[in-house]
Amino acid sequence: MAETIREQHPVEVSRPVTATPFPLIAVFWTLTIFAMAGWSFFETYRSALSNAASAARIGFSKDVHYRQWNTRHGSVYVPISEYGTPNPYLAHLQERDVMTSDGLPLTLINPGYMTRQAHEITDAITGIRSNITSLKTLRPENAPDNWEQRALRAFELGVPEYSSLDSIEGKAYLRLMQPLLVDNSCLRCHAHQGYQIGDVRGGISVSIPWVPYRESILSKLPFFIISFGGIWVVGLAAARYGFDRMQLQIQREHHLERKRFETLLHAEQDRKNAQIRLLVDLAHQWRQPLNVIGLSMQNLEMIALDAKADKAKIPEIVGSAMERLEGLSHTITRMTGLYESADTIAPVSIAEACDTASSQIRSQCGAPGLTVSNCIPPNLTQLASSFDLVEMFISLFSNVLTIAEKRNTTPTLTIKARDISKGKVEVSVCDNVGGIEDSQLSDLFSPYTTSHFRSEGKGLGLYFLSRKVEEIYQGNVQARNCGSGACIVIILGAHKDADHPALMKSSGGAHS
């Protein structure tokens, strides 16, 4: 026997999406806050260094300006006193010491001598230490220390400025030094040392006490702790809240996915069980038609072997057997149609499907007295196979015609439909042919529920209709008596393959 039921693909459930573990989020957030706090603290430290260096540059510029003032005046003379003693390192100058006309002794103060005295005053008042020095000093007290020696050697290599943190007598200082270049005014006192214009004569180092700046940095530490600690706590709380929400959402989605999977699994199992029950029932119900066909074949054999037999009965016997074979073939076709559609899925006008079915039933069965009142809105559509909808109406119309013929009644059908939400449509087919016996209402959509002889292939139409609506269109079929007849109500959803792009037919219309 040909395969009549389409194999369904196994139902698969997607793996649940898992969120990043919260400890990793907390570690990442903590490291981020530490990095931000460290960077801010470093910027504060670097700003303090920059401010201290700026103060040192101002001190250096001030010293250079004093020296320029002294140089412009060709050095200056001051009265000899405890603050202005003759410079022994200028003894080679004949004009170092002079006498005024009134007998006041004066001594020469050159730029270097004046700068050293200014440094002593500044150190005593502000704590800023300055030193004018050179690798070739005239005065031993001006000899460079190790840090200044490194700076002077760097100047000879072209470095314009040298600065860093250093310790002097156990105290921290920001030290900065810039070079002094030889010009004409310098040669008056230092020509004998072999300098030429443009040479690095030496430099002035300025040392700014670092303690005030360090204390300023440390005073901001509580602010950093409170502010970044607060940001860390708020961010961690927000991350925890978001993480819990995400976990809850993931659990909900996983639960819904699992429920969907279980539902599909049960539906798949129910479908297979229903197929098995149908096949068993069909096998049982087909025994009698097959027995009739077998008896017909035996009768043909007996007529063929008996020369005196009436050969005129052969066409009748063959016709009866063919009628039963055609009925069995029609049953198989209806079973196949339960799982396969004859055309693509598209928005189908329910009113047009009703009209098409009415025309076909009249052309196939005659039914001259059949009256069909189509009250369906013309713009009401459903995503379906047009073949399925037409066959649905034909099945209902045929059932009414069969009962009307049996009861000798002229059938009148009233067809209505409406949109009932969530993409589903309610279709009702009401007749006037006397209704359904109460004993048959509960089993109306079971196989072979009919008053006709089962061997004639009757009783499967409504069963197939119900199966197709439930399995293909996610709906249901109900029956009730109303007025002078029965009413079949069909809840029709979209075709189960409506979302499959390969089965969809492009359509400019909208699903009403």
Buried (B, 14 or more C-beta within 10 A) or exposed (E): EEEBBEEEEEEEEEEEEEBEEBEEBBEEBEEEBEEBBEEBBEEBBEEBBEBBBEBBBEBBEBBBEBBEEBBEEEBBBBEBEEEBEBBEBBEEBEEBBEEEEEEEEBBBBBBBBBBBBBBEEBBEEEBBBBBBBBBEBBBEEBEBBEBBEBBBBBBEEEBEBBBBEBEEEEEBBBBBBBBBBBEEBBBBBBEEBEBEEEBBBBBBBBBBBBEEBBEEBEEBEEEBEEEBEEBBEEBBEEBBEEBEEBEEEBEEEBEEBEEEBEEBEEBBEEBEEEBEEBBEBBEEBBEEBBEBBEEBEEBBEEBEEEEEBEEEEBEEBBEBBEBBEEBBEEBEEBBBBBBEBEEBBBBBBBBBBBBBBBEBBBEEBEBEEBEBEBEBBEEBBBBBBBBBBBBBBBBBBBBBBBBBEEEEBEBBBBBBBEBEEEBBBBBBBBBBBBBBEEEEBEEBBBBBBBEEEBBEBBBBBBBBBBBBBBBBBBBBBBBEBEEEBBBBBBBBBBBBBBEEEEBBEEBEEEBB
